Amino acid sequence: MSDFVICINNESNPASLILGKVYRRLSDAEAESRNLVRIIDEDKSEPEGYLYPMSMFAPIELPEAAERVLNAAGD
């Protein structure tokens, strides 16, 4: 799975997720086995990230230059 996902549904969490925003997917094999994704959302209060249903996101592949910028920004 891609290291990045884009939010395609924020109806249940509009304060925590921005529709259309790219988020870094954090590695969590157990979460993925339950069809969940771990990300650091807009709240940013939990350094380990929060779990959300994968159906709220779409995995995306980014150009290498874009991945470098996002990784450097830590966003």
DRENTI-783032 format. One record per residue (C-alpha): x, z, y. Coordinates in steps of 0.1 Angstrom, whole numbers, padded with zeros to 4 digits, always signed. Layout:
XZY ...
This chain:
+0000+0000+0000 +0011-0006+0036 +0027+0021+0056 +0002+0013+0084 -0036+0012+0085 -0061+0003+0113 -0092+0024+0119 -0123+0003+0112 -0149+0031+0113 -0147+0063+0134 -0185+0071+0135 -0180+0105+0118 -0149+0114+0138 -0150+0097+0172 -0129+0124+0189 -0102+0123+0162 -0099+0086+0155 -0098+0056+0178 -0115+0025+0165 -0090-0004+0162 -0059+0019+0165 -0030+0015+0141 -0021+0048+0123 +0009+0055+0101 -0002+0063+0065 +0016+0094+0052 +0026+0094+0016 +0002+0114-0006 -0003+0101-0042 -0029+0127-0050 -0050+0118-0020 -0047+0081-0028 -0059+0087-0063 -0091+0101-0048 -0094+0071-0024 -0083+0091+0006 -0056+0084+0032 -0035+0110+0050 -0028+0103+0087 -0019+0122+0118 -0050+0117+0140 -0056+0121+0177 -0058+0159+0174 -0022+0160+0163 -0025+0197+0156 -0018+0193+0119 +0018+0181+0113 +0010+0172+0077 -0019+0150+0088 -0055+0150+0078 -0073+0134+0049 -0099+0107+0056 -0118+0083+0033 -0098+0051+0029 -0130+0032+0037 -0125+0042+0073 -0093+0022+0075 -0079-0012+0065 -0042-0015+0054 -0022-0039+0076 +0012-0055+0074 +0031-0055+0106 +0060-0076+0117 +0093-0058+0113 +0098-0055+0150 +0064-0038+0154 +0071-0014+0126 +0105-0004+0142 +0088+0003+0175 +0060+0024+0158 +0085+0043+0136 +0107+0050+0166 +0077+0063+0187 +0067+0085+0158 +0031+0076+0167 
